[in-house]
Amino acid sequence: MSILAWIFLGLFAGAIAKILLPGRDPGGLIGTTLIGVVGAFLGGWISAQFFDREITKEFFDGTTWVAAIGGSLVLLIGYRLLFGNSRSR
């Protein structure tokens, strides 16, 4: 996949991660979007390095989506742990 496809995948993965972990984040929409894009790259890298599962070149591959959403969830949870949830303030 091209970099542009990974960015779009990250945007969708970030939105799905946000739906799975509702709440207000300190970074707002832009922060959550960036977390989704970086999470997609991180999920793909983790999948390829540690699970010996190569990311395919197809945009609609289920494994690619699971890896991207998983990476986004990990980053979103880490972000909330580091910077807190603005809902509690």
C-alpha positions in Angstrom: 0.0 0.0 0.0 1.1 3.5 -0.6 1.7 6.1 2.2 -1.6 7.8 1.2 -3.5 4.5 1.7 -1.9 4.1 5.1 -3.0 7.6 6.1 -6.6 6.9 5.0 -6.5 3.5 6.8 -5.1 5.3 9.9 -7.9 7.9 9.8 -10.5 5.1 9.7 -8.7 3.0 12.3 -8.5 6.1 14.6 -12.2 6.7 14.2 -13.0 3.0 15.0 -10.6 3.1 18.0 -12.4 6.2 19.2 -15.8 4.4 18.9 -14.4 1.5 20.9 -12.9 3.8 23.6 -15.4 6.6 24.0 -14.6 9.7 26.0 -13.0 13.1 25.7 -9.3 13.1 24.9 -7.0 16.0 25.8 -5.9 16.3 22.1 -9.4 16.5 20.6 -10.2 15.5 17.1 -6.8 16.3 15.6 -4.9 14.4 18.4 -7.1 11.4 17.9 -6.7 11.5 14.1 -2.9 11.6 14.5 -3.0 8.8 16.9 -5.0 6.8 14.4 -2.5 7.4 11.6 0.5 6.6 13.8 -1.3 3.6 15.2 -1.9 2.2 11.8 1.8 2.3 11.1 2.7 0.9 14.5 0.1 -1.9 14.2 1.5 -2.9 10.8 5.1 -2.9 12.0 4.2 -4.9 15.1 2.3 -7.4 13.0 5.2 -7.8 10.6 8.0 -7.9 13.2 6.5 -9.9 16.1 3.7 -12.0 14.7 5.4 -12.9 11.4 2.3 -11.7 9.5 3.2 -9.6 6.5 0.9 -6.8 5.8 -0.6 -7.3 2.3 -0.7 -4.7 -0.4 -4.5 -4.7 -0.4 -6.4 -2.0 1.4 -9.4 -4.3 2.3 -7.4 -7.1 3.9 -8.9 -8.0 7.3 -5.5 -8.5 9.0 -4.3 -5.1 7.9 -7.4 -3.5 9.5 -7.1 -5.5 12.7 -3.4 -4.5 13.0 -4.2 -0.8 12.3 -7.1 -0.7 14.8 -5.0 -2.6 17.4 -2.1 -0.1 17.0 -4.5 2.8 17.3 -6.1 1.4 20.5 -2.7 0.8 22.1 -1.6 4.4 21.3 -5.0 5.9 22.5 -4.8 4.0 25.8 -1.2 5.1 26.2 -2.1 8.7 25.4 -4.9 8.7 28.0 -2.5 7.1 30.6 0.1 9.8 30.0 -2.0 12.9 29.6 -5.2 11.9 31.4 -8.8 12.0 30.4 -10.2 15.5 30.2 -13.6 14.2 31.2 -12.4 13.7 34.8 -11.5 17.4 35.1 
